[in-house]
């Protein structure tokens, strides 16, 4: 049993992971570099704020750390990062409520009770 999960020391395994699946790693890294490019229609600061928001919702500690650094380097402020975090949180919560609508429909379909929309 391991004593910890997601340790900064795990980065030492980067090359091992890439070497174990080189074709998939190449495709992933190409997509990552394309998403993080500086010459797109969306300025790099906004790309990085979006990346922080997504990283917070996917809960990838390595992504959070990397994209915070990138966002700061691109000129993002503490306040912009905080807003990105709360926007991500609101949308994640909104997603749960949105899926709740599906729960209500499926309940109506599966319970045998009268349709609540009727």
N, C-alpha and C positions, 0 to 999 in steps of 0.2 A: 504494500500500500504506500503510495507516495504521500509525502508530508505536505506538499503544496501544489497548487495548480497555477498555471500562468505565471511563471517566474521570468524575470528579465534574463536569467541564465539560459532560458529556452532558445534565445536567439542564436546560440552556438549551433543549433541543429538546422539552421537555415539551409546551408549547403547540402546537408544530408537529405533534407526534404526535396530540394530542387533536383538533386542527382537521382533520387529514387523515382521521380516522375518527370523527366526533362521536357517532354512534349507538352504536358499539361502545365508545367511551371512556365514554359516559354509563352504559352497562350495567356496565362494569368498575368504574367509580368507585362506583356504587351498591352493588355486591357488596362492594367493599373497605370502604366505610363501614359497611355492615351487619355485616360480620365484626368490625370494630374498635369496635363500639358498646359503651358502658359500662353499658347497662341490661339486658344479657342474663343468663341463668342462670349463665354462667361469668364469674367476676370478671375485670376488665380485666387484672390482672397475669398471670393464667393464660392469657388469650387472647394476650397479648404473648409469654409464654414459649413457647407453642405456635407462634406466628408466627416467633420466632427459630429454633426447631428446624426448621420447614419451610423457612425461608429458607436455613439452612445446607445442607440436603439439596438444595435446588434451585439453590444456589450463586448467588443473586442478591445481588450486593454492595450494591445500593441498598436492597433489602428488609432485609438483615442490619443495615445501618446504621440505618435508620428504626425497625425493631422493637427493636433494642437500646436506642435512645433512649427509645422508648415504654415499654419494660419497666422501665427505670430510673425514669422518671417515675411509673410505677405502683407503685414500691416493690420491684422485683426486686433481689436481691443478686447479687454476683459469683458466689457459690456456686450460686445457682439457675440463673444463665445457664450456668455450666460444666456443671451436671448436665443441663440441657436439650440442650446441644451433644452430650454423650456419649450421652444417650438417643437422640437423632436419629441419631448415628453407628452405634449398635448396631442400630437398626431398619433403617437403610439397608443395613448389612451383612447383617442377617437377611433382608432382601428379596432380596439376591443369592443367599443360600443357598436361600431358598424357590424362587426361579426355577431354582436348580440341580436341584431335585426334578423340575421340568418337563423340564429337559435330559435327565435320566436316563430319564424316560418316553419322550421323543421319540427318544432313542437306541435304546431297545428297539423302538419302532415303526418306525424308519427303517433300522436297520442290517441287518435280516434275521437277526440273531443271536437265540438263545433269550432269551425274556423273563427279565430278572434277578429278577423276583418269583416266577417259577415254581419 
